Amino acid sequence: MPEVVQNPISESMISAVSGALNIPLIIGGGIATPEKAAANAKAGADIIVVEMP
């Protein structure tokens, strides 16, 4: 059984890191809903990693 992430990366952190990089930003962990994945993408994540049940 995979461990559940208690504190996923915030959209503000994703935005800050994305703005400082010139390479693709890969985000994973704590993404349990399509809405969270969409919020991460909107914040600047280029690739979203999710675990299949």
Rosetta constraint file for C-alpha pairs under 8 A:
AtomPair CA 4 CA 30 HARMONIC 6.78 0.50
AtomPair CA 5 CA 29 HARMONIC 6.05 0.50
AtomPair CA 5 CA 30 HARMONIC 4.87 0.50
AtomPair CA 6 CA 30 HARMONIC 7.07 0.50
AtomPair CA 7 CA 30 HARMONIC 7.13 0.50
AtomPair CA 8 CA 29 HARMONIC 6.23 0.50
AtomPair CA 8 CA 30 HARMONIC 4.78 0.50
AtomPair CA 8 CA 31 HARMONIC 7.35 0.50
AtomPair CA 9 CA 13 HARMONIC 6.66 0.50
AtomPair CA 9 CA 14 HARMONIC 7.04 0.50
AtomPair CA 9 CA 29 HARMONIC 7.85 0.50
AtomPair CA 9 CA 30 HARMONIC 7.70 0.50
AtomPair CA 10 CA 14 HARMONIC 6.38 0.50
AtomPair CA 11 CA 15 HARMONIC 6.08 0.50
AtomPair CA 11 CA 39 HARMONIC 6.92 0.50
AtomPair CA 11 CA 40 HARMONIC 5.85 0.50
AtomPair CA 11 CA 43 HARMONIC 5.45 0.50
AtomPair CA 12 CA 16 HARMONIC 6.19 0.50
AtomPair CA 12 CA 43 HARMONIC 7.13 0.50
AtomPair CA 13 CA 17 HARMONIC 6.11 0.50
AtomPair CA 14 CA 18 HARMONIC 5.86 0.50
AtomPair CA 14 CA 40 HARMONIC 7.04 0.50
AtomPair CA 14 CA 43 HARMONIC 5.93 0.50
AtomPair CA 14 CA 44 HARMONIC 6.12 0.50
AtomPair CA 14 CA 45 HARMONIC 6.54 0.50
AtomPair CA 15 CA 19 HARMONIC 6.09 0.50
AtomPair CA 15 CA 43 HARMONIC 4.95 0.50
AtomPair CA 15 CA 44 HARMONIC 5.39 0.50
AtomPair CA 15 CA 45 HARMONIC 7.84 0.50
AtomPair CA 16 CA 20 HARMONIC 6.49 0.50
AtomPair CA 17 CA 21 HARMONIC 6.38 0.50
AtomPair CA 18 CA 22 HARMONIC 7.88 0.50
AtomPair CA 18 CA 25 HARMONIC 6.37 0.50
AtomPair CA 18 CA 44 HARMONIC 5.52 0.50
AtomPair CA 18 CA 45 HARMONIC 6.87 0.50
AtomPair CA 19 CA 44 HARMONIC 7.83 0.50
AtomPair CA 21 CA 25 HARMONIC 7.80 0.50
AtomPair CA 24 CA 45 HARMONIC 7.62 0.50
AtomPair CA 24 CA 46 HARMONIC 5.57 0.50
AtomPair CA 24 CA 47 HARMONIC 7.35 0.50
AtomPair CA 25 CA 44 HARMONIC 7.56 0.50
AtomPair CA 25 CA 45 HARMONIC 5.26 0.50
AtomPair CA 25 CA 46 HARMONIC 5.17 0.50
AtomPair CA 25 CA 47 HARMONIC 6.37 0.50
AtomPair CA 26 CA 45 HARMONIC 6.07 0.50
AtomPair CA 26 CA 46 HARMONIC 6.00 0.50
AtomPair CA 26 CA 47 HARMONIC 4.64 0.50
AtomPair CA 26 CA 48 HARMONIC 6.02 0.50
AtomPair CA 26 CA 49 HARMONIC 7.21 0.50
AtomPair CA 27 CA 40 HARMONIC 7.75 0.50
AtomPair CA 27 CA 45 HARMONIC 6.19 0.50
AtomPair CA 27 CA 46 HARMONIC 7.87 0.50
AtomPair CA 27 CA 47 HARMONIC 6.25 0.50
AtomPair CA 27 CA 48 HARMONIC 5.15 0.50
AtomPair CA 27 CA 49 HARMONIC 6.05 0.50
AtomPair CA 28 CA 48 HARMONIC 5.91 0.50
AtomPair CA 28 CA 49 HARMONIC 4.51 0.50
AtomPair CA 28 CA 50 HARMONIC 6.18 0.50
AtomPair CA 29 CA 49 HARMONIC 7.26 0.50
AtomPair CA 29 CA 50 HARMONIC 6.96 0.50
AtomPair CA 31 CA 36 HARMONIC 5.80 0.50
AtomPair CA 31 CA 37 HARMONIC 6.05 0.50
AtomPair CA 31 CA 49 HARMONIC 7.95 0.50
AtomPair CA 31 CA 50 HARMONIC 6.27 0.50
AtomPair CA 32 CA 36 HARMONIC 6.89 0.50
AtomPair CA 32 CA 37 HARMONIC 7.89 0.50
AtomPair CA 32 CA 50 HARMONIC 7.66 0.50
AtomPair CA 33 CA 37 HARMONIC 6.51 0.50
AtomPair CA 34 CA 38 HARMONIC 6.12 0.50
AtomPair CA 35 CA 39 HARMONIC 6.11 0.50
AtomPair CA 36 CA 40 HARMONIC 6.16 0.50
AtomPair CA 37 CA 41 HARMONIC 6.23 0.50
AtomPair CA 37 CA 48 HARMONIC 6.63 0.50
AtomPair CA 38 CA 42 HARMONIC 6.07 0.50
AtomPair CA 39 CA 43 HARMONIC 6.12 0.50
AtomPair CA 40 CA 44 HARMONIC 6.49 0.50
AtomPair CA 40 CA 45 HARMONIC 5.65 0.50
AtomPair CA 40 CA 48 HARMONIC 7.67 0.50
AtomPair CA 41 CA 45 HARMONIC 4.60 0.50
AtomPair CA 41 CA 46 HARMONIC 6.40 0.50
AtomPair CA 41 CA 47 HARMONIC 7.60 0.50
AtomPair CA 41 CA 48 HARMONIC 7.32 0.50
